[in-house]
């Protein structure tokens, strides 16, 4: 049995939950078992997880779970894992999942791969799973040999895949610890795909010269449906908000497309973005180190190139 | 107040990463090691700031061999009052967590600090594991921490936003950007660090249930394809037909 914890921040699933269930279903097929999903708190349309491969969807409807507490969540998931006899527990590698994965591994006395990005392979002593290490500079393959193991799944490592139909939700109760963290408020930017989940990111650096020039970046992001980001010097100068800062000290991302505008590509920046599938670099300096990490490069003045790219994309989109 | 700051030693950000012949061990030859930046800049500095404001003791802890003492002395130079080194060469996050938990179990720390992750294994695992061993609340990715008596007010980074929360002491925390500013040790700090206590503790037994069987380097990029800046239609075509991302 593979147990997937499908997280539902503020009562709604996001892409991470569908990725986790898709991964759980594929892992279950490899291990020759079924995939069960667990949700905590009040959740909208929990049965939808069936479409992504969960044969059962369990919900602990207690509204104590509407706010995140790593102890309460861990004890509930661990209790369900024992009830259903899970061999593998999958969570998302998110702010929630990262805070429960380590706890779950200790509580279940299991092995852990944090930030897994490959499907499990059955090996002599258990399963093998890969993850990215050294800030994207290497890959490590782990062997997990415990009777129950835990994975946190890196975002964008699998694409959500519909393989079945919605199922009815089973309400279950758990023997769980009470949370001790008191959440006072949650502030989020609505209508924006958060950077860790974004499939396309348009990012800009000091080459923009001043914050008033950002409209060309926003126009490009809008036509792509991309999330905007920035380099560290830009965030440190308060040209852009800190939550847009990608790189080693900021947010690490792995979108399908990363467009870097006027960013030289210092190693600390690359450490946060080098897992992107395709990198496009626009810079007037042909010696900018970022070109070495890029798939496509444009040597030119960003104030000419970026609006031209936006126009070309508009033309492409209008042709459907 | 008594604070424990767990510090890890990692290869420098700019280090070239390589492995031994069969890809089972990291090749440390010629690699410069540093204190993990998140442990240093955010966790350690904030613990020292709170100690300076409210009094108390900051203990820096590292699980590692004697060679790590240079890094540990740096933590003392930045402001930790004393240090502990658990004498082992850790092979996994689970091993490290077990050692820290065994040491901290009877020490009555008010807050146990970690950085949000290490820059070598990027796991963000050890803090959560230690919290579970000690049955303590855990707040990860904290970008702001203030103490008011026995209650901590914390801001925590979540996807696309911030969560504000409160928790009573004692608890475990991992620190992210925003928590504090990097501190460069001054000469006085470096001098006093030499005489601050650094205690060696022997590790407890631990059965590993996960291990790295193979390290590999990612496939090299094919090399950048340069596009004429006048011809963005060509870039759009390549992103659609070749890279298949739009």
Boltz contact constraints between the chains, C-beta under 6 A:
constraints:
  - contact:
      token1: [A, 70]
      token2: [B, 138]
      max_distance: 6.0
  - contact:
      token1: [A, 95]
      token2: [B, 141]
      max_distance: 6.0
  - contact:
      token1: [A, 95]
      token2: [B, 158]
      max_distance: 6.0
  - contact:
      token1: [A, 98]
      token2: [B, 124]
      max_distance: 6.0
  - contact:
      token1: [A, 99]
      token2: [B, 128]
      max_distance: 6.0
  - contact:
      token1: [A, 99]
      token2: [B, 138]
      max_distance: 6.0
  - contact:
      token1: [A, 99]
      token2: [B, 140]
      max_distance: 6.0
  - contact:
      token1: [A, 102]
      token2: [B, 125]
      max_distance: 6.0
  - contact:
      token1: [A, 102]
      token2: [B, 128]
      max_distance: 6.0
  - contact:
      token1: [A, 102]
      token2: [B, 129]
      max_distance: 6.0
  - contact:
      token1: [A, 103]
      token2: [B, 128]
      max_distance: 6.0
  - contact:
      token1: [A, 103]
      token2: [B, 132]
      max_distance: 6.0
  - contact:
      token1: [A, 106]
      token2: [B, 129]
      max_distance: 6.0
  - contact:
      token1: [A, 106]
      token2: [B, 132]
      max_distance: 6.0
  - contact:
      token1: [A, 106]
      token2: [B, 133]
      max_distance: 6.0
  - contact:
      token1: [A, 107]
      token2: [B, 132]
      max_distance: 6.0
  - contact:
      token1: [A, 111]
      token2: [B, 209]
      max_distance: 6.0
  - contact:
      token1: [A, 111]
      token2: [B, 210]
      max_distance: 6.0
  - contact:
      token1: [A, 114]
      token2: [B, 123]
      max_distance: 6.0
  - contact:
      token1: [A, 114]
      token2: [B, 125]
      max_distance: 6.0
  - contact:
      token1: [A, 133]
      token2: [B, 121]
      max_distance: 6.0
  - contact:
      token1: [A, 134]
      token2: [B, 17]
      max_distance: 6.0
  - contact:
      token1: [A, 134]
      token2: [B, 120]
      max_distance: 6.0
  - contact:
      token1: [A, 135]
      token2: [B, 119]
      max_distance: 6.0
  - contact:
      token1: [A, 137]
      token2: [B, 17]
      max_distance: 6.0
  - contact:
      token1: [A, 138]
      token2: [B, 17]
      max_distance: 6.0
  - contact:
      token1: [A, 138]
      token2: [B, 215]
      max_distance: 6.0
  - contact:
      token1: [A, 138]
      token2: [B, 217]
      max_distance: 6.0
  - contact:
      token1: [A, 139]
      token2: [B, 216]
      max_distance: 6.0
  - contact:
      token1: [A, 140]
      token2: [B, 212]
      max_distance: 6.0
  - contact:
      token1: [A, 140]
      token2: [B, 215]
      max_distance: 6.0
  - contact:
      token1: [A, 141]
      token2: [B, 213]
      max_distance: 6.0
  - contact:
      token1: [A, 141]
      token2: [B, 214]
      max_distance: 6.0
  - contact:
      token1: [A, 142]
      token2: [B, 210]
      max_distance: 6.0
  - contact:
      token1: [A, 142]
      token2: [B, 212]
      max_distance: 6.0
  - contact:
      token1: [A, 143]
      token2: [B, 211]
      max_distance: 6.0
  - contact:
      token1: [A, 143]
      token2: [B, 213]
      max_distance: 6.0
  - contact:
      token1: [A, 144]
      token2: [B, 210]
      max_distance: 6.0
  - contact:
      token1: [A, 145]
      token2: [B, 209]
      max_distance: 6.0
  - contact:
      token1: [A, 146]
      token2: [B, 209]
      max_distance: 6.0
  - contact:
      token1: [A, 180]
      token2: [B, 137]
      max_distance: 6.0
  - contact:
      token1: [A, 181]
      token2: [B, 137]
      max_distance: 6.0
  - contact:
      token1: [A, 181]
      token2: [B, 165]
      max_distance: 6.0
  - contact:
      token1: [A, 181]
      token2: [B, 167]
      max_distance: 6.0
  - contact:
      token1: [A, 182]
      token2: [B, 166]
      max_distance: 6.0
  - contact:
      token1: [A, 183]
      token2: [B, 163]
      max_distance: 6.0
  - contact:
      token1: [A, 183]
      token2: [B, 165]
      max_distance: 6.0
  - contact:
      token1: [A, 184]
      token2: [B, 164]
      max_distance: 6.0
  - contact:
      token1: [A, 184]
      token2: [B, 165]
      max_distance: 6.0
  - contact:
      token1: [A, 185]
      token2: [B, 164]
      max_distance: 6.0
  - contact:
      token1: [A, 186]
      token2: [B, 163]
      max_distance: 6.0
  - contact:
      token1: [A, 187]
      token2: [B, 161]
      max_distance: 6.0
  - contact:
      token1: [A, 187]
      token2: [B, 162]
      max_distance: 6.0
  - contact:
      token1: [A, 188]
      token2: [B, 160]
      max_distance: 6.0
  - contact:
      token1: [A, 188]
      token2: [B, 161]
      max_distance: 6.0
  - contact:
      token1: [A, 189]
      token2: [B, 160]
      max_distance: 6.0
  - contact:
      token1: [A, 194]
      token2: [B, 159]
      max_distance: 6.0
  - contact:
      token1: [A, 194]
      token2: [B, 160]
      max_distance: 6.0
  - contact:
      token1: [A, 196]
      token2: [B, 159]
      max_distance: 6.0
  - contact:
      token1: [A, 249]
      token2: [B, 177]
      max_distance: 6.0
  - contact:
      token1: [A, 256]
      token2: [B, 245]
      max_distance: 6.0
  - contact:
      token1: [A, 257]
      token2: [B, 245]
      max_distance: 6.0
  - contact:
      token1: [A, 267]
      token2: [B, 14]
      max_distance: 6.0
  - contact:
      token1: [A, 268]
      token2: [B, 13]
      max_distance: 6.0
  - contact:
      token1: [A, 278]
      token2: [B, 243]
      max_distance: 6.0
  - contact:
      token1: [A, 278]
      token2: [B, 245]
      max_distance: 6.0
  - contact:
      token1: [A, 291]
      token2: [B, 224]
      max_distance: 6.0
  - contact:
      token1: [A, 294]
      token2: [B, 224]
      max_distance: 6.0
  - contact:
      token1: [A, 296]
      token2: [B, 225]
      max_distance: 6.0
  - contact:
      token1: [A, 296]
      token2: [B, 227]
      max_distance: 6.0
  - contact:
      token1: [A, 297]
      token2: [B, 224]
      max_distance: 6.0
  - contact:
      token1: [A, 297]
      token2: [B, 226]
      max_distance: 6.0
  - contact:
      token1: [A, 298]
      token2: [B, 227]
      max_distance: 6.0
  - contact:
      token1: [A, 298]
      token2: [B, 229]
      max_distance: 6.0
  - contact:
      token1: [A, 300]
      token2: [B, 229]
      max_distance: 6.0
  - contact:
      token1: [A, 305]
      token2: [B, 229]
      max_distance: 6.0
  - contact:
      token1: [A, 308]
      token2: [B, 232]
      max_distance: 6.0
  - contact:
      token1: [A, 309]
      token2: [B, 232]
      max_distance: 6.0
  - contact:
      token1: [A, 312]
      token2: [B, 232]
      max_distance: 6.0
  - contact:
      token1: [A, 312]
      token2: [B, 233]
      max_distance: 6.0
  - contact:
      token1: [A, 312]
      token2: [B, 236]
      max_distance: 6.0
  - contact:
      token1: [A, 313]
      token2: [B, 236]
      max_distance: 6.0
  - contact:
      token1: [A, 316]
      token2: [B, 236]
      max_distance: 6.0
